[in-house]
Every structure is written in C-alpha cells, then in structure tokens.
Amino acid sequence: MHAIKEARKFIERKPEHPNAQILARLVLSLEAEKDFSVNQLYALDYERFKLALEILHEWRLDRYIGSKAKLFDAALQVKEQA
C-alpha cells in the first residue's frame, strides 16, 4: 500500500495544494463508491497522475483482498456449523 501511504503524507503536508485536493477527492469518491470525473486526473502533474493510478490499483487490490477475507470467514462459519 505504498501509493496510499504516499498520498496520505502528501495530502497531510500540503492540504491546500490543488494536487492534494484532487487526490483527496479521488480517495473520498473511492471510499464512498461515488463517481469521480477522470478529467480531474489530467489536472495533476505527471508524478501525482502516476500516484493516482497507483492508488486506483492498490484500492482495487485491497477490495479484492477484502472480498476474499469475507469469503473465507463465511466458509469458516459454515465449517464450524457442520
């Protein structure tokens, strides 16, 4: 979760910076599962644009891992009931 950590540090260091505000909106929209305009990503400088793509990748991976954990938990409960 390197990108997520890097984004958090950047947002905390420079909350008024336009790139930090865009990254914050991206994270909030991902968490709330709300729409986010891809056009906003193009306003980022290249390094922050790459960071945003890495956030998306990590967020997707984390979501998959979270779903896998829930599946494992359900399977474990079924086993215990049998």
N, CA, C and O of each residue as an XYZ file, in Angstrom:
328
protein
N       0.816     -1.193      0.000
C       0.000      0.000      0.000
C       0.859      1.256      0.000
O       0.576      2.229      0.699
N       1.886      1.207     -0.780
C       2.843      2.308     -0.861
C       2.196      3.594     -1.372
O       2.407      4.659     -0.792
N       1.418      3.514     -2.438
C       0.829      4.718     -3.036
C      -0.159      5.379     -2.091
O      -0.203      6.605     -1.988
N      -0.951      4.571     -1.402
C      -1.932      5.125     -0.468
C      -1.215      5.865      0.663
O      -1.643      6.944      1.073
N      -0.143      5.293      1.156
C       0.634      5.933      2.213
C       1.286      7.225      1.695
O       1.282      8.246      2.383
N       1.835      7.172      0.499
C       2.472      8.353     -0.093
C       1.454      9.472     -0.294
O       1.745     10.638     -0.026
N       0.264      9.114     -0.765
C      -0.778     10.115     -0.972
C      -1.196     10.739      0.351
O      -1.394     11.952      0.428
N      -1.333      9.926      1.390
C      -1.710     10.447      2.703
C      -0.689     11.467      3.191
O      -1.053     12.539      3.675
N       0.572     11.134      3.064
C       1.627     12.052      3.506
C       1.583     13.358      2.712
O       1.725     14.439      3.282
N       1.387     13.254      1.398
C       1.331     14.452      0.561
C       0.142     15.326      0.941
O       0.273     16.546      1.050
N      -1.015     14.707      1.142
C      -2.224     15.457      1.499
C      -2.048     16.119      2.860
O      -2.465     17.262      3.049
N      -1.439     15.420      3.805
C      -1.223     15.994      5.135
C      -0.222     17.152      5.106
O      -0.385     18.134      5.830
N       0.823     17.033      4.259
C       1.847     18.080      4.171
C       1.348     19.336      3.470
O       1.681     20.454      3.863
N       0.543     19.138      2.423
C       0.130     20.274      1.600
C      -1.362     20.216      1.288
O      -1.740     20.085      0.124
N      -2.214     20.311      2.303
C      -3.652     20.164      2.064
C      -4.249     21.231      1.138
O      -5.292     21.010      0.523
N      -3.587     22.378      1.042
C      -4.101     23.457      0.187
C      -3.666     23.312     -1.276
O      -4.201     23.999     -2.147
N      -2.715     22.436     -1.550
C      -2.199     22.255     -2.910
C      -3.290     21.636     -3.795
O      -3.949     20.682     -3.381
N      -3.487     22.169     -5.010
C      -4.519     21.624     -5.906
C      -4.377     20.115     -6.146
O      -5.382     19.408     -6.231
N      -3.148     19.622     -6.255
C      -2.960     18.180     -6.458
C      -3.428     17.389     -5.236
O      -4.012     16.315     -5.383
N      -3.179     17.904     -4.046
C      -3.625     17.234     -2.823
C      -5.146     17.210     -2.757
O      -5.738     16.224     -2.319
N      -5.763     18.277     -3.184
C      -7.223     18.339     -3.155
C      -7.843     17.345     -4.145
O      -8.859     16.718     -3.848
N      -7.231     17.211     -5.304
C      -7.729     16.241     -6.287
C      -7.545     14.819     -5.763
O      -8.454     13.995     -5.867
N      -6.384     14.534     -5.205
C      -6.153     13.199     -4.653
C      -7.122     12.906     -3.515
O      -7.623     11.787     -3.397
N      -7.386     13.897     -2.683
C      -8.337     13.723     -1.582
C      -9.733     13.419     -2.124
O     -10.424     12.538     -1.610
N     -10.146     14.147     -3.161
C     -11.462     13.885     -3.767
C     -11.518     12.483     -4.365
O     -12.539     11.802     -4.271
N     -10.414     12.052     -4.982
C     -10.356     10.705     -5.546
C     -10.568      9.664     -4.451
O     -11.387      8.758     -4.601
N      -9.837      9.792     -3.362
C      -9.934      8.831     -2.262
C     -11.342      8.838     -1.662
O     -11.913      7.780     -1.395
N     -11.890     10.020     -1.453
C     -13.238     10.102     -0.883
C     -14.275      9.469     -1.805
O     -15.203      8.812     -1.333
N     -14.128      9.659     -3.100
C     -15.080      9.055     -4.037
C     -14.920      7.539     -4.087
O     -15.908      6.817     -4.219
N     -13.692      7.054     -3.983
C     -13.473      5.603     -3.945
C     -14.102      4.998     -2.695
O     -14.777      3.970     -2.769
N     -13.884      5.626     -1.568
C     -14.417      5.104     -0.310
C     -15.949      5.109     -0.308
O     -16.578      4.165      0.170
N     -16.541      6.179     -0.847
C     -17.998      6.306     -0.863
C     -18.631      5.606     -2.071
O     -19.854      5.557     -2.205
N     -17.774      5.064     -2.947
C     -18.223      4.436     -4.190
C     -19.097      5.404     -4.999
O     -20.165      5.050     -5.497
N     -18.602      6.623     -5.105
C     -19.285      7.668     -5.874
C     -18.489      7.973     -7.132
O     -17.314      7.623     -7.241
N     -19.140      8.625     -8.069
C     -18.493      8.989     -9.323
C     -17.353      9.981     -9.088
O     -17.397     10.820     -8.188
N     -16.342      9.849     -9.927
C     -15.210     10.769     -9.923
C     -14.865     11.046    -11.380
O     -14.663     10.113    -12.158
N     -14.797     12.301    -11.750
C     -14.502     12.668    -13.128
C     -13.035     12.407    -13.451
O     -12.136     12.949    -12.808
N     -12.814     11.581    -14.443
C     -11.453     11.259    -14.866
C     -10.725     12.523    -15.318
O      -9.500     12.596    -15.220
N     -11.450     13.501    -15.803
C     -10.828     14.756    -16.238
C     -10.023     15.413    -15.124
O      -9.039     16.104    -15.387
N     -10.440     15.200    -13.887
C      -9.705     15.789    -12.763
C      -8.278     15.234    -12.685
O      -7.351     15.938    -12.284
N      -8.115     13.979    -13.068
C      -6.781     13.376    -13.024
C      -5.820     14.075    -13.978
O      -4.625     14.169    -13.699
N      -6.336     14.562    -15.096
C      -5.485     15.231    -16.077
C      -4.981     16.577    -15.587
O      -4.047     17.137    -16.160
N      -5.597     17.105    -14.523
C      -5.124     18.369    -13.952
C      -3.903     18.150    -13.053
O      -3.218     19.106    -12.688
N      -3.632     16.886    -12.697
C      -2.483     16.572    -11.847
C      -1.181     16.673    -12.633
O      -1.156     16.440    -13.841
N      -0.103     17.020    -11.938
C       1.202     16.936    -12.591
C       1.495     15.449    -12.827
O       0.809     14.583    -12.285
N       2.499     15.166    -13.626
C       2.731     13.786    -14.053
C       2.996     12.842    -12.877
O       2.479     11.725    -12.859
N       3.787     13.272    -11.904
C       4.100     12.415    -10.758
C       2.847     12.090     -9.948
O       2.661     10.952     -9.517
N       1.995     13.080     -9.743
C       0.755     12.849     -8.980
C      -0.252     12.058     -9.816
O      -1.063     11.313     -9.265
N      -0.206     12.215    -11.138
C      -1.062     11.408    -12.012
C      -0.694      9.930    -11.867
O      -1.568      9.075    -11.723
N       0.610      9.639    -11.906
C       1.058      8.255    -11.707
C       0.652      7.755    -10.324
O       0.255      6.600    -10.172
N       0.748      8.619     -9.321
C       0.346      8.254     -7.971
C      -1.147      7.918     -7.928
O      -1.549      6.949     -7.283
N      -1.955      8.707     -8.605
C      -3.398      8.447     -8.638
C      -3.694      7.083     -9.274
O      -4.560      6.348     -8.800
N      -2.982      6.756    -10.332
C      -3.175      5.446    -10.968
C      -2.752      4.322    -10.027
O      -3.396      3.274     -9.978
N      -1.683      4.537     -9.289
C      -1.240      3.529     -8.317
C      -2.258      3.382     -7.183
O      -2.487      2.276     -6.693
N      -2.867      4.495     -6.769
C      -3.913      4.439     -5.748
C      -5.070      3.584     -6.251
O      -5.583      2.730     -5.529
N      -5.470      3.820     -7.488
C      -6.564      3.024     -8.068
C      -6.209      1.540     -8.077
O      -7.041      0.693     -7.752
N      -4.984      1.236     -8.447
C      -4.534     -0.154     -8.487
C      -4.564     -0.772     -7.081
O      -5.090     -1.868     -6.890
N      -3.999     -0.064     -6.110
C      -3.963     -0.580     -4.754
C      -5.366     -0.701     -4.163
O      -5.663     -1.651     -3.439
N      -6.219      0.264     -4.476
C      -7.573      0.252     -3.948
C      -8.323     -0.975     -4.472
O      -9.052     -1.643     -3.738
N      -8.123     -1.248     -5.750
C      -8.771     -2.407     -6.357
C      -8.244     -3.698     -5.741
O      -9.017     -4.606     -5.437
N      -6.943     -3.779     -5.561
C      -6.339     -4.963     -4.961
C      -6.843     -5.149     -3.531
O      -7.176     -6.263     -3.127
N      -6.897     -4.068     -2.774
C      -7.364     -4.132     -1.393
C      -8.823     -4.579     -1.350
O      -9.218     -5.340     -0.467
N      -9.600     -4.116     -2.280
C     -11.012     -4.503     -2.338
C     -11.133     -5.997     -2.590
O     -11.962     -6.670     -1.979
N     -10.305     -6.514     -3.492
C     -10.310     -7.942     -3.789
C      -9.905     -8.739     -2.559
O     -10.529     -9.747     -2.230
N      -8.865     -8.287     -1.887
C      -8.394     -8.984     -0.690
C      -9.473     -8.947      0.387
O      -9.688     -9.937      1.087
N     -10.152     -7.809      0.524
C     -11.242     -7.696      1.492
C     -12.371     -8.659      1.171
O     -12.926     -9.279      2.078
N     -12.720     -8.798     -0.091
C     -13.767     -9.732     -0.502
C     -13.341    -11.162     -0.233
O     -14.151    -11.988      0.186
N     -12.074    -11.456     -0.473
C     -11.538    -12.790     -0.235
C     -11.609    -13.121      1.262
O     -11.947    -14.246      1.630
N     -11.301    -12.172      2.103
C     -11.353    -12.389      3.547
C     -12.785    -12.666      3.998
O     -13.013    -13.530      4.845
N     -13.745    -11.940      3.439
C     -15.150    -12.163      3.785
C     -15.598    -13.548      3.339
O     -16.336    -14.226      4.054
N     -15.156    -13.964      2.166
C     -15.482    -15.294      1.671
C     -14.895    -16.358      2.595
O     -15.581    -17.318      2.947
N     -13.650    -16.198      2.986
C     -13.004    -17.145      3.886
C     -13.752    -17.212      5.211
O     -13.965    -18.300      5.745
N     -14.153    -16.059      5.748
C     -14.883    -16.007      7.000
C     -16.211    -16.760      6.891
O     -16.571    -17.513      7.796
N     -16.932    -16.563      5.803
C     -18.203    -17.267      5.591
C     -17.978    -18.768      5.490
O     -18.742    -19.551      6.056
N     -16.938    -19.170      4.776
C     -16.644    -20.592      4.641
C     -16.292    -21.204      5.988
O     -16.686    -22.331      6.286
N     -15.553    -20.460      6.798
C     -15.176    -20.937      8.124
C     -16.393    -21.118      9.009
O     -16.472    -22.086      9.765
N     -17.341    -20.198      8.924
C     -18.565    -20.300      9.716
C     -19.379    -21.529      9.322
O     -19.939    -22.209     10.182
N     -19.444    -21.812      8.023
C     -20.165    -22.979      7.540
C     -19.501    -24.241      8.080
O     -20.185    -25.166      8.517
N     -18.185    -24.278      8.052
C     -17.452    -25.446      8.540
C     -17.729    -25.671     10.025
O     -17.918    -26.804     10.466
N     -17.750    -24.582     10.789
C     -17.979    -24.692     12.230
C     -19.394    -25.150     12.557
O     -19.615    -25.792     13.583
N     -20.357    -24.824     11.690
C     -21.755    -25.225     11.912
C     -21.989    -26.679     11.530
O     -22.951    -27.295     11.988
N     -21.119    -27.227     10.698
C     -21.307    -28.608     10.229
C     -20.894    -29.627     11.243
O     -20.995    -30.828     10.988
